[in-house]
Every structure is written in C-alpha cells, then in structure tokens.
Amino acid sequence: MDGQQGGSTPPQYSPDGRWWWDGQQWVAAPHARAVVPAAPPKARMPHQRRSFWIGLGVVTLLLVGTGVCVSALASSPRTQPGARAASVTSTDAPTPTATATPTRTPTAAPTAIPTAPPAPTATPPVAAAPPATAPPAPPPATPAGCYPLTNSGTCYEPGEFCRTTDHGRTGRAGNGEAIVCEYNNGWRWEPV
C-alpha cells in the first residue's frame, strides 16, 4: 500500500514549506520548492520615519524664531508708548514736534487740548533761549556726610524703606544721625 500511496499522490509540503512527506517520513524540501511566499515588509508608522523628525524640527525652529522676533519687536523702545512720552517730558522746553503731535491725529470732536498748545508755542522761544545759554541748574543740595543716597540723590531718613542692595548696611541720615537698614515690618532705615 505504501508503494501505491507514494506513486499516486503528489508530495505533501509542511505549512512552512521547509519539509515534504515522501510517504514514509518528512524530508527537508529543496530551497527551490519553497511554497511559503516571503512576508511583505511591515509598514512603518509616521513617527518611525526620518522625514517626520526632520519636518518636526523645521516647524519647531520656525515657531521659536517667530516667537523671538515678536518678543524683540514688542520690547523695542520704538513700540513702547511710555518711552516716547518719557523722551518728550524729559526736555527742558517744549519742542515744535511735541505741539504738532496733537494736530496730526484726527479727532471726532474739537476739544480744549488742541487749542491749548498754540499759547505755549509763543512763549517757549523766549524761555528756550536763556536755558540754552545759561548753565543747567545744579542738583538739589544734600548735606555733606549723608550716605547712602536714594535713587533720586537725596538723603535717607529714619523709617524710609531701603533698597535690596542696602540690606544690613549702615549709613548717616540727612540730620547726621547714624542709621542701619534692618527688617522692621519691611526693610527700613532705623536709627542705631
């Protein structure tokens, strides 16, 4: 019977295609007769690709660069309204540009503000000439021997708040009294 079975039936291969049944035993199949096709390559996910990470890096750099540019423009003195006002108020005499600014902006209804600048423009040329020729006014006199001085250049008095840089320091008040910067419900100059 084995002879009939071996001659009448074609050889049977194992599911993996590496072995075949010759009727009596499993024999290694030749490589040319492999039945199992090669498995297709596994698809890669987007985050496993190099192009994904390169694109992510480019987008990140663009966002960071845009943020730096916007913050630089926002902090520039030209865009801060307080910087322009400080430069106009720091001059000794009004300049023609300061009086021309209200007239350049359109207003819906007339107000007293546009009419007020013409009166000062007539007097500043007379007042502006003496400060240009005269030396600037000296700073306010401070008593000799007081130290440290405030940011405005005056003497500290007992009870006034101290700066962070003055914590623990000693000094002299305007009246000559010895003072020390110590914590008393806040950092204050206290008599010694």
NORJO-V945377 format. One record per pair of residues at least 24 apart in sequence whose ideal C-beta (glycine too) atoms are under 6 Angstrom apart, sorted by the first residue. I is the first residue (numbers start at 1). J is the second residue. Records with the same first field share a line. If there is no record, write none. Layout:
I = J ; J
This chain:
92 = 131
93 = 124 ; 128
94 = 120 ; 124
143 = 174
145 = 172
146 = 172 ; 174
147 = 171 ; 172
156 = 189
158 = 189 ; 191
159 = 188
160 = 189
161 = 188
162 = 187 ; 189
